[in-house]
Amino acid sequence: MASGNKPFSFKQLLAELPRGEPLSTSALQARGVTAFRASDLARSGWLTHLGRGVYMLPGDTLTREGCLAYLSQRVSGFHVGGKTALAWRGVRQNVSFREVLTLWGDQPKRLPAWFTQRFDSRYQETQLFDAKLPKGFGLQPLPNGSPGVPVSVPERALLELLSDVGKTQSLQETRQLVEGLRTLREKTLDELLSHSTRIKVVRLAELLATDLDLPWAALAKRHSQRLGGGKRWIAVGKSGERLDLRRS
């Protein structure tokens, strides 16, 4: 790279750098821009500093997909899940004026301020499955979406949604959403339930599928019996909502 006040070689890189997503120092170094040079370019206005080791092109607009793809490369198991995944796959009830992204990952993580200031989101690392579930099972990009953004398939999103009941999700809205999940792939759901470790999640799947007469009710009941927990299982969520989950 040229130094001082001659950033002409950097200008030639502008055509190669991706738009709409953050630029890490490693990505810049791969193109010949050292961390020291990136800092210098930020001071001179050729880059905008977002956070430690993260930049963007000045005048650029970070897109939701670009940011999610960036985070998915840096947070183990990072994906769009639960209610958001269902909405993106066409299962929704209430249209929110400002979407709150439901994000999941495998490790505790505070999402960077440059992301949360632009996109309302909730991130969690709740472990719903045992370690034997193949890594990335039930995670796929949207058919017409960014290939770098993993999104839960409906079967996995269902279980993530049920996990949020009593925390950020009401039972009433959850019931309305689950009612729209009549055509789940039972083989995929069976695999996920086989590795599920959360009694509340599986009990809710059984309860709602039975009450709504959904085709996969028998499957949910079988896994509920596998996990046990007694004839009656009661949970009180963070919201104070009482879940009385009776086995049918």
N, C-alpha and C positions, 0 to 999 in steps of 0.2 A: 504493500500500500504506500501511496505517496504520503509525505508527512507535512506538518505545518499547515499552511494555507493553500495546499494544492490537492484537494480531495477529488481530482478528476478520475483517478482509477476507481474510487468508490462509486462515483456516478455511473461508471460502466456496469457496476454490479447491481444497480437498481432494477434492471430488467430481469435479473435472475431471482431476486429476493421475493418471497411470497407476500402477497397482500392479505390483509384482514386477520393476521395472526401474529402473536409475539415472536420476537427473534431472540433466541438464547445466545449466550456467548459461544457455546460450542458450535451452534449453527453458523455463526459469523466466522469463527476460527476456521471452519471447514472451507470457507471461501476466502481465507487469507487475512481476515480482520482479527487481530489479536485483541485480548481483553483490554489492554492498555489503549489500543487504537480506538476501540469501540467507545471507551470512556471519553477519549479526546473528541471523537466525532459527535458525541452527545453534547459536550460543552460547546461545540461550534455550531450546533443546530442541525447536523446531518442525521442524527438519530434522536429519538425521544426515550429517555430513561423511564422505565416502568417500575422496576424493583431490582433487587440484587441479581445481577447477571441476566437481566431481561430488558429488551428494548423493543421499540416499534419504529416504523418509518414515520417521519414527521408528516402530518396531514392525512395519514392513513386512518381508517376506521376499523377497529377490531370487531370481527364478526363473532357471533355466538359459536358457530361451528368451528371457526379457526381457533378460538380459545379452548374449546372442549377438546379438539384434536391435540393441541399443545399439551394440555393437562393429562390426557390419556397416555402420553409418552413418558410422563414423569411421576405418575401415581399408580402404584400396583393395583390392578383390577378396576381402575377408574372407568365408570360408565354412567350413562343416563338410565335411571331405573324407575320403578314404582309408578306413581300416578303420571309423571311426565312421559315415561316410556309408553304407557297405554295411550295417552293423548296423542303422542306423535305417531302412533300406529292406528289411530282412528277411533279409539275408545275413550269417550269423554262425556261429561254431563254438563258441567257449568263452564262457560267460557269466561276465563279470567281476563281482566283488562291488562294485567301485568303478570305474566307467567312467573311462577316460582319454580326453578329447576330442581328436580329431585335427583341428586347425584350420589353415587355409591363408590366405594373403593375398599381395598383390603387392608388399609393402614390408616391410623389416625393422621389427620392432615388438616391444617388450617389453610383454606384456599386463599391465594394472594389477593391483596386489596385491589390491585388493578383489575381483577376479575369480578369480585363481589361488588365493587362500585359501579360496574356496568350491567351486571346480571344478577337479579335476585335469585338466590339459590340456598338449598340445604344440602349439606354433605354428611354422610355417615358411613361408618365402617362396620355396621352390625353384621355378624357372621351368621348367615341363615343355613349354611350347608357345611357338611363335614369336609375334611381335606381330600376325600376320595373323589369328589366331584371333579371331572376334568376341567382344567383351568380354561376359563372363557366360555364354558358351556352355557348356552342360552343368551349369548351376547352376539349381536350382529348389527352392522350398519343398516340404516334405513335404505330401502331399495333405490330411492333417488336422493339419498343424503350423502354427506361426506363420508368417504370410506375410512377416515381416521377417527370417527366418533362411534364407539360401541354403544348400542342401545339394547336394553333387555327385550327379548321376544315376549309376546303376551303371557306365556306360561310363567316365566321368571318374574315378569313385572307384577303379575297377580300376587305371588308370594311376598314380594317386596312391599306391595300395597298393604297386604294383610298385616305385615310386620309393623307398619306405621299406625295401625288402628290403636287409638288410645294415646298416641303421641302427637302426631301432626295431622292425623286423618280421623274423621268421624265415622262411626259405624254406619250411619244412615247413607252418607255419600258413597262409602265403600260398597254397600249393598247395591246401590244403583249402578255402580261401575261393573261389579261382578255379574250383574244381570245381563250385561252386554257381552259376556264371554262364554257363549254357548258353543262355539266352534273351536275350542282349544284342542291342540294336538295331544291326545292322551299319552302317546309314547314319550313325548318330551316332558309332559307334566309328571308322568310316572317316574322318569329318571330324576327329576328335580326333587320330588317328594321322597324318593328313596334315600336321598342324601340330606334331607331336611332334619335339623336338630331342634327346631322350635315348636314346642307343643302348641303355643297360642296360634301360630300361623296355620298349622295343619288342622287344629280344631275349628278355626274360623273357616277354613276352606270346606271342611265337612259340613258345618252348620249352614253356611250360605248356599252351598251347592244343593244341599238337601231341601232347604226351604224354597229355593227358586226352581227346583226340579231340573237341574242342569245335567247334561249327559255324563259328566265326569264325577257325579256325586259318589257313586260306588267306589271309584278309585280313591277319592279323598277319604272316605270312611275307612277303607282298608289301611291306609297309612296312619290315620288317626288311631286306630286300634293298635297298630305296631308301636307307636310312640307311647301309648298308655296315658297315664295322668288321671285315671279314675273316671267314674261315670259322669261326675260333675267337676268342672274345672273353672275356677273364677280368677279373673285378673282385673286389676285396677290400673288404668293407664295414667300417664303423667297429667293428662287433662282432667282426671277425676272420673272419667267415664268407666262404669263398671261393666265388665264383660263376663256374663254368665254363660259359659260354653258347655252345654249339656250334650252328651253323646246320644245320638238317636238310637 
